[in-house]
Amino acid sequence: MHLFETEEGDKWVCIACRLEQAKEIEEKKWEYLFDKDSPMLRCSFCGQGDYEIED
């Protein structure tokens, strides 16, 4: 997951949505902060995580 600082606050973005929404992220001038691997984090665009934990 990638964390971005936005005008509305910090937002997590998954790998897939970062690629799909790259133009919007650039236009809105979101500032990239850092990455974090955690199955608990959810994307601001799609609501999914980067991966799921298997039981």
C-alpha positions as CSV (number, residue, x, y, z in Angstrom):
1,M,0.0,0.0,0.0
2,H,1.2,3.5,-0.8
3,L,0.4,6.4,1.5
4,F,-0.3,9.8,0.0
5,E,-0.9,13.2,1.6
6,T,-3.9,14.8,0.0
7,E,-5.9,18.0,0.6
8,E,-8.6,15.8,2.4
9,G,-6.0,14.0,4.5
10,D,-3.8,11.0,4.1
11,K,-5.0,8.2,1.9
12,W,-3.9,4.7,1.3
13,V,-3.8,3.5,-2.4
14,C,-3.2,-0.1,-3.5
15,I,-0.7,-1.0,-6.2
16,A,-3.3,-1.6,-8.9
17,C,-5.2,1.7,-8.2
18,R,-1.9,3.7,-8.1
19,L,-1.3,2.6,-11.7
20,E,-4.9,3.1,-12.8
21,Q,-5.3,6.5,-11.1
22,A,-1.8,7.8,-11.8
23,K,-3.1,10.7,-13.9
24,E,-5.6,11.8,-11.2
25,I,-3.0,11.5,-8.4
26,E,-0.5,13.6,-10.5
27,E,-3.2,16.2,-11.4
28,K,-4.2,16.7,-7.8
29,K,-0.6,16.8,-6.7
30,W,-0.8,14.2,-4.0
31,E,2.5,13.8,-2.2
32,Y,3.8,10.3,-1.8
33,L,4.9,9.6,1.8
34,F,5.8,5.9,2.1
35,D,4.8,2.2,1.5
36,K,3.6,-0.2,4.1
37,D,2.8,-3.9,3.8
38,S,-0.2,-4.7,5.9
39,P,-3.3,-6.8,5.1
40,M,-5.4,-4.6,7.3
41,L,-5.0,-1.5,5.1
42,R,-7.7,-0.7,2.5
43,C,-7.4,1.4,-0.7
44,S,-9.2,4.7,-0.8
45,F,-10.3,4.0,-4.4
46,C,-11.4,0.4,-4.5
47,G,-11.7,-0.5,-0.8
48,Q,-9.5,-3.6,-1.2
49,G,-6.1,-4.5,0.2
50,D,-2.9,-5.4,-1.8
51,Y,-3.3,-9.0,-0.7
52,E,-5.4,-11.2,1.5
53,I,-4.3,-13.4,4.4
54,E,-5.0,-17.1,3.8
55,D,-6.3,-19.1,6.8
